[in-house]
Amino acid sequence: MTYLWYSQKNEGIEQLSRIQPLTTSMKVTYRIGKAAEKLGISDRVSLVRKVSGLSRRVKNKKDDAGVKIEDILIENVPVRIARPKNQNGNLPAIVFFHGGAFYMGSVDTHNSLTSGLARLANVVVVSVDYRLAPEHPFPAGLEDCYTVTKHILEHGNSSKFRIDTNRVAVAGDSAGGNFAAVIAMRFASQTTSERKPRLQILIYPVLQFVDMMLPSYRQNHFEIFPYTVDHTLTAYFGKKVDKSIYVNNHLSVAQKKKYRKYVDWSLIPARYRTVYQKPLTDEKGGDPKLIENAELVLNPEVSPLLADDESLAKLPSTYLLSVGHDRLRDEAFIYEGRLRQNGVPVVHNHYKHIFHGSIGFLHGAFALDIARKMLNDVVNYINENL
């Protein structure tokens, strides 16, 4: 019971007592899911989706204040459109992709965030309810997000959407941040697209699956839900990825040497490299079967940090949000450094004493002051740049 209530490495997190019950319930869910999976009763994915789906029934009334909500299909992809009330002209827009490790989450779980963006930034937010793994492995969800983005850029100025198609951003958190980064890169590389996203807004994004031994992966962090990379990629790729990926057993020595320049430890702040100072396994070859099953990690549309400098230089202005209690922390700093090296304007706000997923805690019993500050900082960036 002590394990379920107390969390490691929670130093500095304000208002921790508010979210402790949620953390405990998520740990219970995770453990039940693993047990059910072993017994063949159910699987972790189904159980986690059911628990996260409770958000549909506990939606806070404050979420949609001042905005009009409409659920529609765009080229057969479900989306939720949040539009500020009493705004009938063409507005800037954000096409938003929710997080959830590629296999969970929905427009409902992120409704508080997307409605907040629409209301506070005075923009139209198109939140994409993309297909989820494992039923729909890579690249199904990504393609849904691309389809909607392309449609909004090409047809958003119609009377149906009333969007200023010259002022469209892509945005997402966690796995959704991965999609946003990939889609921004797709459009940036196209020579035929008349309109492209003006900004990319990445909230603690997943940017790479190449180096699972970055310092932030090897440190213990406070987390709401204890997900694992091997389980996530098994679902996302539709092939078995085992836990030895945590020691980079999914790459050959030649691959590690080839891609190391893209995952450059020197771009991680020195304060985060005091214990783990350099890569340790670059001279050690991986397991051939795991290398085969995990080969998609080398695709820049899975690991956008692997884009070459020429591709990165074409990207739009970028807002990066990262947090200290997060295994994804270091790759955000590396991505920032590489963007700056290639002349891309970047604003990077790092919040040291908060955890992955925290920006969604805006209303209700679990509301956090830092979540509102993070949202306001994103809104200020949007107002100044979109």
VEXDREN-2710 file (C-alpha; in Angstrom, 1 decimal):
% VEXDREN-2710
k/r/px/py/pz
1/MET/0.0/0.0/0.0
2/THR/2.9/2.3/0.7
3/TYR/4.0/1.9/-2.9
4/LEU/0.6/2.8/-4.2
5/TRP/0.3/6.0/-2.1
6/TYR/3.8/7.5/-2.2
7/SER/5.8/8.3/-5.3
8/GLN/9.5/8.5/-5.8
9/LYS/11.2/11.7/-6.8
10/ASN/8.4/14.1/-6.2
11/GLU/10.6/16.9/-4.8
12/GLY/9.5/20.3/-5.7
13/ILE/6.0/19.4/-7.0
14/GLU/3.5/21.9/-5.6
15/GLN/0.0/20.9/-4.7
16/LEU/1.0/17.2/-4.7
17/SER/-1.7/16.3/-2.3
18/ARG/-4.3/17.2/-4.9
19/ILE/-3.2/14.6/-7.4
20/GLN/-2.0/11.9/-5.0
21/PRO/-5.3/10.0/-5.1
22/LEU/-5.3/10.1/-8.9
23/THR/-1.7/8.8/-9.0
24/THR/-2.7/6.0/-6.7
25/SER/-5.7/5.0/-8.8
26/MET/-3.6/5.0/-12.0
27/LYS/-1.0/2.7/-10.3
28/VAL/-3.8/0.3/-9.3
29/THR/-5.1/0.4/-12.9
30/TYR/-1.7/-0.4/-14.3
31/ARG/-1.1/-3.3/-11.9
32/ILE/-4.6/-4.8/-12.5
33/GLY/-4.0/-4.4/-16.3
34/LYS/-0.7/-6.3/-16.2
35/ALA/-2.3/-9.0/-14.0
36/ALA/-5.3/-9.3/-16.3
37/GLU/-3.0/-9.5/-19.3
38/LYS/-1.0/-12.3/-17.8
39/LEU/-4.2/-14.3/-17.0
40/GLY/-5.6/-13.7/-20.5
41/ILE/-8.7/-11.9/-19.0
42/SER/-8.1/-8.6/-20.6
43/ASP/-5.3/-6.3/-21.7
44/ARG/-3.7/-3.1/-20.4
45/VAL/-4.8/-1.1/-23.4
46/SER/-8.5/-1.9/-22.9
47/LEU/-8.4/-1.2/-19.2
48/VAL/-6.5/2.0/-19.4
49/ARG/-8.9/3.3/-22.1
50/LYS/-11.9/2.5/-19.9
51/VAL/-10.4/4.4/-16.9
52/SER/-9.3/7.4/-19.0
53/GLY/-12.7/7.4/-20.7
54/LEU/-14.3/8.3/-17.3
55/SER/-13.4/11.8/-18.3
56/ARG/-16.5/11.8/-20.5
57/ARG/-18.6/11.5/-17.5
58/VAL/-16.7/13.9/-15.1
59/LYS/-16.3/16.8/-17.6
60/ASN/-16.0/20.1/-15.8
61/LYS/-18.6/22.8/-16.7
62/LYS/-15.8/25.4/-16.9
63/ASP/-14.2/23.5/-19.8
64/ASP/-16.4/24.9/-22.5
65/ALA/-17.2/28.3/-21.1
66/GLY/-17.2/30.9/-23.8
67/VAL/-16.8/28.4/-26.7
68/LYS/-19.0/26.6/-29.1
69/ILE/-18.3/22.9/-29.4
70/GLU/-19.1/20.9/-32.6
71/ASP/-18.2/17.2/-33.3
72/ILE/-18.0/16.5/-37.0
73/LEU/-16.1/14.4/-39.5
74/ILE/-13.4/15.7/-41.8
75/GLU/-12.8/13.3/-44.6
76/ASN/-14.1/10.5/-42.4
77/VAL/-11.9/11.5/-39.5
78/PRO/-13.7/12.5/-36.3
79/VAL/-12.8/15.9/-35.0
80/ARG/-14.0/18.3/-32.3
81/ILE/-14.1/22.0/-33.2
82/ALA/-13.9/24.5/-30.4
83/ARG/-14.7/28.1/-31.5
84/PRO/-14.9/31.2/-29.4
85/LYS/-18.6/32.4/-29.1
86/ASN/-19.6/35.6/-30.9
87/GLN/-16.7/35.4/-33.3
88/ASN/-18.1/35.0/-36.8
89/GLY/-15.1/36.2/-38.8
90/ASN/-12.2/34.1/-40.0
91/LEU/-10.0/33.3/-37.0
92/PRO/-6.5/31.7/-36.7
93/ALA/-6.6/28.0/-36.0
94/ILE/-4.8/25.3/-34.1
95/VAL/-5.0/21.7/-35.3
96/PHE/-4.4/19.7/-32.1
97/PHE/-3.4/16.1/-31.7
98/HIS/-3.9/14.6/-28.2
99/GLY/-1.4/12.5/-26.3
100/GLY/-1.8/9.1/-24.9
101/ALA/1.2/6.9/-25.9
102/PHE/-0.4/6.3/-29.4
103/TYR/-2.9/3.8/-27.9
104/MET/-5.1/5.9/-25.6
105/GLY/-6.5/9.4/-25.2
106/SER/-9.2/11.2/-27.1
107/VAL/-10.8/14.6/-27.8
108/ASP/-12.6/14.1/-24.5
109/THR/-9.5/13.5/-22.4
110/HIS/-8.0/16.7/-23.8
111/ASN/-11.2/18.8/-24.0
112/SER/-10.2/21.0/-21.1
113/LEU/-7.0/22.0/-22.8
114/THR/-8.4/22.5/-26.3
115/SER/-11.4/24.5/-25.2
116/GLY/-9.0/26.6/-23.0
117/LEU/-6.8/27.3/-26.0
118/ALA/-9.8/28.4/-28.1
119/ARG/-11.2/30.6/-25.4
120/LEU/-8.0/32.3/-24.1
121/ALA/-6.2/32.6/-27.5
122/ASN/-9.3/33.5/-29.5
123/VAL/-8.6/30.8/-32.0
124/VAL/-10.5/27.9/-33.6
125/VAL/-9.1/24.6/-32.3
126/VAL/-9.6/21.5/-34.4
127/SER/-8.9/18.5/-32.1
128/VAL/-8.4/15.2/-34.0
129/ASP/-9.8/12.0/-32.7
130/TYR/-7.4/9.9/-34.6
131/ARG/-7.3/6.1/-34.9
132/LEU/-5.4/4.4/-32.0
133/ALA/-3.0/1.5/-31.8
134/PRO/-2.9/-1.5/-31.5
135/GLU/-6.0/-1.9/-33.6
136/HIS/-4.5/0.7/-36.0
137/PRO/-0.7/0.6/-35.8
138/PHE/1.7/3.2/-37.4
139/PRO/1.0/5.1/-39.5
140/ALA/-2.8/5.1/-39.2
141/GLY/-3.1/7.8/-36.5
142/LEU/-0.5/10.0/-38.1
143/GLU/-2.3/9.8/-41.5
144/ASP/-5.6/10.9/-39.9
145/CYS/-3.9/13.9/-38.4
146/TYR/-2.2/14.8/-41.7
147/THR/-5.5/14.4/-43.5
148/VAL/-7.3/16.8/-41.2
149/THR/-4.4/19.4/-41.3
150/LYS/-4.3/19.3/-45.1
151/HIS/-8.0/19.8/-45.3
152/ILE/-8.0/22.7/-42.9
153/LEU/-5.2/24.4/-44.8
154/GLU/-6.9/23.9/-48.1
155/HIS/-10.6/24.5/-47.1
156/GLY/-10.5/26.2/-43.8
157/ASN/-11.5/29.6/-45.2
158/SER/-14.9/28.2/-46.3
159/SER/-18.1/29.4/-44.6
160/LYS/-18.2/26.0/-42.8
161/PHE/-15.0/26.6/-40.8
162/ARG/-14.3/30.4/-41.0
163/ILE/-10.6/30.0/-40.5
164/ASP/-7.7/32.2/-41.7
165/THR/-5.7/29.6/-43.5
166/ASN/-2.6/31.8/-43.5
167/ARG/-2.6/31.5/-39.7
168/VAL/-2.8/27.8/-38.9
169/ALA/-0.6/26.0/-36.3
170/VAL/-0.1/22.4/-35.5
171/ALA/0.1/21.4/-31.9
172/GLY/0.0/18.4/-29.6
173/ASP/1.2/16.9/-26.4
174/SER/3.3/13.8/-25.8
175/ALA/2.5/11.3/-28.7
176/GLY/0.4/14.1/-30.2
177/GLY/3.5/16.3/-30.1
178/ASN/5.2/13.6/-32.1
179/PHE/2.5/13.8/-34.7
180/ALA/2.7/17.7/-34.8
181/ALA/6.5/17.6/-35.3
182/VAL/6.2/15.0/-38.1
183/ILE/3.4/16.8/-39.9
184/ALA/5.1/20.2/-39.7
185/MET/8.1/18.5/-41.2
186/ARG/6.0/16.9/-44.0
187/PHE/4.6/20.3/-45.0
188/ALA/7.9/22.0/-44.7
189/SER/9.5/19.6/-47.2
190/GLN/6.7/20.0/-49.7
191/THR/7.2/22.4/-52.6
192/THR/3.6/22.0/-53.9
193/SER/1.7/23.1/-50.8
194/GLU/0.3/26.6/-51.2
195/ARG/-0.3/26.9/-47.5
196/LYS/1.7/25.4/-44.6
197/PRO/1.5/25.5/-40.8
198/ARG/2.8/28.8/-39.5
199/LEU/3.9/27.4/-36.1
200/GLN/4.4/24.1/-34.4
201/ILE/3.6/23.9/-30.7
202/LEU/5.0/20.9/-29.0
203/ILE/4.1/20.1/-25.4
204/TYR/6.5/17.5/-23.8
205/PRO/6.7/15.8/-27.2
206/VAL/7.9/12.3/-28.0
207/LEU/10.8/13.0/-30.4
208/GLN/12.9/9.9/-30.6
209/PHE/13.0/6.2/-29.8
210/VAL/16.7/5.7/-30.7
211/ASP/18.5/6.4/-27.4
212/MET/16.6/5.0/-24.4
213/MET/19.6/5.6/-22.2
214/LEU/19.5/9.4/-22.1
215/PRO/19.9/10.7/-18.6
216/SER/16.2/11.5/-18.3
217/TYR/15.4/7.9/-19.2
218/ARG/17.7/6.6/-16.5
219/GLN/16.4/8.8/-13.7
220/ASN/13.3/8.1/-11.6
221/HIS/10.5/10.7/-12.2
222/PHE/7.2/11.3/-10.7
223/GLU/4.5/10.1/-13.1
224/ILE/0.7/9.9/-13.1
225/PHE/0.6/6.7/-15.2
226/PRO/3.6/4.2/-15.3
227/TYR/3.7/3.4/-19.0
228/THR/6.7/1.6/-20.6
229/VAL/8.4/2.0/-23.9
230/ASP/8.4/-1.7/-24.8
231/HIS/4.6/-1.9/-24.3
232/THR/4.0/1.4/-26.2
233/LEU/6.1/0.4/-29.2
234/THR/4.7/-3.1/-29.3
235/ALA/1.2/-1.6/-29.6
236/TYR/2.3/1.2/-32.0
237/PHE/4.3/-1.1/-34.4
238/GLY/2.3/-4.2/-34.1
239/LYS/5.5/-6.2/-33.4
240/LYS/7.0/-7.4/-30.2
241/VAL/9.4/-5.0/-28.6
242/ASP/10.9/-6.2/-25.3
243/LYS/12.4/-4.5/-22.3
244/SER/16.0/-4.7/-23.5
245/ILE/15.2/-1.6/-25.6
246/TYR/16.0/0.3/-22.4
247/VAL/19.7/-0.6/-22.9
248/ASN/19.5/0.3/-26.6
249/ASN/19.5/-3.4/-27.6
250/HIS/17.3/-2.5/-30.6
251/LEU/20.2/-1.0/-32.7
252/SER/23.4/-2.3/-34.2
253/VAL/26.7/-0.7/-33.6
254/ALA/26.6/0.8/-37.1
255/GLN/23.2/2.3/-36.5
256/LYS/24.2/3.8/-33.2
257/LYS/27.2/5.4/-34.8
258/LYS/25.2/6.7/-37.8
259/TYR/22.4/8.3/-35.8
260/ARG/24.4/9.5/-32.7
261/LYS/24.9/13.0/-34.4
262/TYR/21.1/13.5/-34.3
263/VAL/20.8/12.6/-30.6
264/ASP/23.6/14.8/-29.4
265/TRP/24.1/14.6/-25.6
266/SER/26.1/17.9/-25.6
267/LEU/22.9/19.7/-26.2
268/ILE/21.5/18.5/-22.9
269/PRO/22.1/21.1/-20.2
270/ALA/25.1/20.2/-18.1
271/ARG/23.0/20.1/-14.9
272/TYR/21.2/17.1/-16.2
273/ARG/24.5/15.3/-17.1
274/THR/26.2/15.3/-13.8
275/VAL/25.7/11.5/-13.2
276/TYR/25.2/10.2/-16.7
277/GLN/27.7/12.1/-18.7
278/LYS/28.0/10.2/-22.0
279/PRO/26.5/7.3/-24.0
280/LEU/27.5/3.9/-22.7
281/THR/26.3/1.3/-25.2
282/ASP/27.3/2.8/-28.6
283/GLU/30.0/0.1/-29.0
284/LYS/27.6/-2.8/-28.1
285/GLY/25.6/-4.5/-30.8
286/GLY/21.9/-5.3/-30.3
287/ASP/19.7/-8.3/-30.6
288/PRO/18.9/-9.1/-34.3
289/LYS/15.3/-10.0/-33.7
290/LEU/14.6/-6.8/-31.7
291/ILE/16.5/-4.7/-34.3
292/GLU/14.1/-6.2/-36.9
293/ASN/11.0/-5.6/-34.9
294/ALA/11.9/-2.1/-33.9
295/GLU/13.3/-0.9/-37.2
296/LEU/10.6/1.8/-37.5
297/VAL/12.3/3.8/-34.7
298/LEU/14.8/4.9/-37.4
299/ASN/12.1/6.4/-39.5
300/PRO/12.0/10.2/-39.0
301/GLU/8.2/9.9/-39.0
302/VAL/8.5/8.0/-35.8
303/SER/11.5/9.7/-34.4
304/PRO/11.5/13.3/-35.8
305/LEU/14.7/14.1/-34.0
306/LEU/16.4/12.0/-36.7
307/ALA/15.5/14.5/-39.5
308/ASP/18.7/15.8/-41.1
309/ASP/19.8/19.5/-40.8
310/GLU/18.4/20.4/-44.2
311/SER/14.9/19.2/-43.2
312/LEU/15.0/20.9/-39.8
313/ALA/16.0/24.2/-41.3
314/LYS/12.7/24.4/-43.2
315/LEU/10.6/24.0/-40.1
316/PRO/8.3/26.8/-38.9
317/SER/8.8/28.8/-35.7
318/THR/8.5/26.4/-32.7
319/TYR/7.2/26.5/-29.2
320/LEU/8.6/23.8/-27.0
321/LEU/7.2/23.0/-23.5
322/SER/9.1/20.5/-21.4
323/VAL/9.0/19.4/-17.7
324/GLY/11.5/18.2/-15.2
325/HIS/9.7/15.0/-14.1
326/ASP/9.7/13.4/-17.5
327/ARG/11.8/10.8/-19.4
328/LEU/11.2/13.0/-22.5
329/ARG/13.0/15.9/-21.0
330/ASP/16.4/15.5/-22.6
331/GLU/15.2/15.0/-26.1
332/ALA/13.3/18.3/-26.0
333/PHE/16.6/20.1/-25.2
334/ILE/18.4/18.3/-28.0
335/TYR/15.6/19.2/-30.4
336/GLU/15.8/22.8/-29.3
337/GLY/19.5/22.9/-29.8
338/ARG/19.3/21.4/-33.3
339/LEU/16.6/23.8/-34.4
340/ARG/18.6/26.7/-33.2
341/GLN/21.7/25.4/-35.0
342/ASN/19.6/25.4/-38.2
343/GLY/18.2/28.9/-37.8
344/VAL/14.7/28.0/-36.7
345/PRO/13.2/30.5/-34.2
346/VAL/12.4/28.6/-30.9
347/VAL/10.8/29.5/-27.6
348/HIS/11.5/26.8/-25.1
349/ASN/9.8/27.0/-21.7
350/HIS/11.0/24.4/-19.2
351/TYR/9.1/23.8/-16.0
352/LYS/11.5/22.0/-13.6
353/HIS/9.1/21.0/-10.8
354/ILE/6.2/19.4/-12.6
355/PHE/5.4/16.1/-14.4
356/HIS/4.4/14.8/-17.8
357/GLY/0.8/15.3/-18.5
358/SER/0.3/18.2/-16.1
359/ILE/-1.0/20.8/-18.5
360/GLY/-4.4/19.1/-18.6
361/PHE/-5.1/19.7/-14.9
362/LEU/-6.9/22.9/-15.4
363/HIS/-10.2/22.5/-13.6
364/GLY/-11.9/20.4/-10.9
365/ALA/-10.6/18.6/-7.9
366/PHE/-7.1/18.0/-9.5
367/ALA/-6.6/21.5/-10.8
368/LEU/-3.0/22.8/-10.5
369/ASP/-1.8/26.4/-10.6
370/ILE/1.2/25.4/-12.7
371/ALA/-1.2/24.0/-15.4
372/ARG/-2.9/27.3/-15.8
373/LYS/0.5/29.1/-16.0
374/MET/1.7/26.7/-18.7
375/LEU/-1.5/27.2/-20.7
376/ASN/-1.2/31.0/-20.3
377/ASP/2.4/30.8/-21.5
378/VAL/1.3/28.9/-24.6
379/VAL/-1.5/31.4/-25.2
380/ASN/0.9/34.3/-25.0
381/TYR/3.1/32.7/-27.6
382/ILE/0.1/32.1/-29.9
383/ASN/-1.0/35.7/-29.5
384/GLU/2.4/37.0/-30.4
385/ASN/3.2/34.7/-33.3
386/LEU/0.1/33.4/-34.9
END
